[in-house]
């Protein structure tokens, strides 16, 4: 079994640097649509059997564009949604705050926000369920999700960075990472 993890294409918030979460469910911008089309071409020869996507607009739109070429089943799972950043959603942050928000060692609490532990717990439960369901198959599954979710998936397979800084392990918009499960 192989997992191919794709972060959604670019949004206007990616351009402006505003924090995205599920309270500001915005769609792809023009560049994001173009990125998703390029990613579809990259995925065309991966023999994808199933796409599982976050139900949020930007991830769903990315999955739909990729699936125009692949033409496979798409399902949606809330556990792939971006982190709820509470009061920070849609705001510009100072560089120091940007470093803190995704540092597992600090695990700063923000009003109304989901903790990093909570994000990891829901993403880990999703990955464990996938492994239990498909581990003895040769399925190739594409996940369309968000930057925070890609951090949790990376840590599921590779562990946490020693310093807890998750900012350095995220994926770029429409970047594809492969994980092999035996």
Secondary structure, DSSP 8 states (H G I E B T S, - for coil): -EEEEEE---BHHHHHT----TTS---B-HHHHHHHHHHHHHHTTS---EEEE-SSHHHHHHHHHHHHHH--EEEE-GGGS---BGGGTT----HHHHHHHTBTTT----TTB--HHHHHHHHHHHHHHHHHHHTTS--EEEEEE-HHHHHHHHHHHH---TT-BGGGG---TT-EEEEE--
